[in-house]
Amino acid sequence: MKKILVIGCPGSGKTTFAEKLRDKTELPLYYLDAIWHKPDRTHISRDEFDAILDDLLAQDAWIIDGNYGRTLERRLSACDTVFFFDLPTEVCLEGAIARLGRKRADMPWFDTDLDPALRQNIEAFRSTSRLAIYALLEAYKNKNVIIFASREQADAFFEEEST
């Protein structure tokens, strides 16, 4: 594992897992949200985002945390391992609510209320993004794909790796 994607619904625990994985592997961790978003709640251009992403993908080793479906196939073709958090909607909503008011490394700001657009994204994830992700994973069967259906499974991954 040298080029790793951590994907899944917002609030599913991707970032927490990616940070634990970074600590265990000592691979550099990049947050797509931190690249895309500016502190003033605007974002960089797609061209700028794509150029930064291409530079990251050209590196020898990395962990990339985030979905960004528009670039997922490009990242899948470059990675060797994918961790997909396929958790129930209610769990993801609880996760997004639990992080309100906290500073996070993956975002240049913190929210005190659940953004309605984020809530909608979480609620629609299973019927939209999730299906597209599974289709892409099917097309990239040569990758090491680990799917977590619960946070407990993600936690157990580190316990199994250390034994």
N, C-alpha and C positions, 0 to 999 in steps of 0.2 A: 504494500500500500504506500504509494508515493504521490498519487494524484487522486484526490478524494472529493466527491461531491456529497453534501448533506442537504437534502431537499425534503419538502413536505409542507403541510398546511401551516400558515402562520399560527403561532401559539402552541405548536406541537412539541417544542423542546429541541428544535434543530440547533439553535445557537448554544444552549447549555451543553448539548452533546458534542458539538464541534469544538468547544473550548476544552472539554475533558479530553477529547481526541488529540487536540493540539498539545496539551500538557503531557500526554502519554507518548506521543510520537515525535514531538519537537518539530513538527512540520509547520511552516508558516500558514496562518489562518487569515483568510480574506472574507469579509462580509459584503455581499452584493448590495445590501441596503446602505451600508456606509459609503460605498462607492457612488451609488446612484443619487442619494439624497444630500442636499446641502443643509447647513444649519438653519437657514431661513425658510425651510420647508419647501423649497423649490428643488429642482433636480438638474443634473447635467444633461447635455444633449445625448441622444442615442449614439451618435458618431463618437463622442468622447468616451462614453461608457464602453462601446465596442472596442475602441483602441486600448483602453485600460485592461479590459478583459483579455484581449489578444496577447498583451504583454504578460499577464498572469499565466495564461495557458501555455505560453512558451517556456516558462520556468520548469526546472527539473522536478520540483516537488511542491505540493500545496494542498490545502484544504479550502474549499470554497463553500460557504454557507449561503443558501438562498435559492429561490425558485427561478424567477424571471424567465417565464416560459419561452419568450422570444429567442433566448440564447441557450436554452437547455440542450438542444441537440448538439450545438457546437461544443458545449462543456462535456456532454456525454461522450462524444467522439474522442476527446482528449484525456479523459480520466481512466483510471484502472478500477476504481471502487466507488460504489454509490450506496449511501445510507438513505433510505426513503422512510420517512415518518408518516405512516398511514394510520393515523389515529382518528377516533370518532370526533365529530364536529363539536360535541359538548365539551370534550376534554380540551380541544384547541381553544374554544371560547374561554374556558376557565383559565387556561394558560395565558392568553392575551390579557385578560382582566387582572390576573395575579401580578403581571409585570408593570401595571400602571403606576406612575409616580416614581419609577426607578430609572436611574441612569444606566444605559446599556452600551456596551462597546460597539454594537452593530448599528446603532442609530445616533445621529448627531443631536438628538433632542429626546425628551421623554414626554409622554402624554399622561394627563391626569384623568382623562375620560376615554372610553373606547371609541375611536373614530368610526363613524357610521360606514365609511367605505371599507375599512378593515373588517368590521363585523360582517358586511355583505360578502367580502372576499372569503372569509372563513366559512360562512354558511353555504356558499356556492362551491367551495373547493371540491367536495366529494363528487359532485355531479358534473364538474367541468375540468378543472386542472388535473385532478386525480386520474381521470380516464385518459387524458393526453399523456400524462407521465407513464402510466402503464403501457400505453402503445409504444412510446419511445423505448422504454425498458425492454420490451419484447424485441424491438429492432436491434438492440445492443446486448444480446444474450452473452456475448463474449466478455462482458464486464462482470466483476464481482459485485453482485447486488445483494444487499442485506435490507430486508424490510422489517420495520418494527410496527407492530399493531398496538403497542402500549409503551409507556415510559419505563415500566418495569423491565420489558425486554431490552430496551436501550441500556438501562443500568446493568442488566445481567451480561451484556456484551463485554463490559470492562472486567467483570468478575471472571468470565470464561477466558478472556485473553490473558489474565494474570496467572491462571493455573496451568 
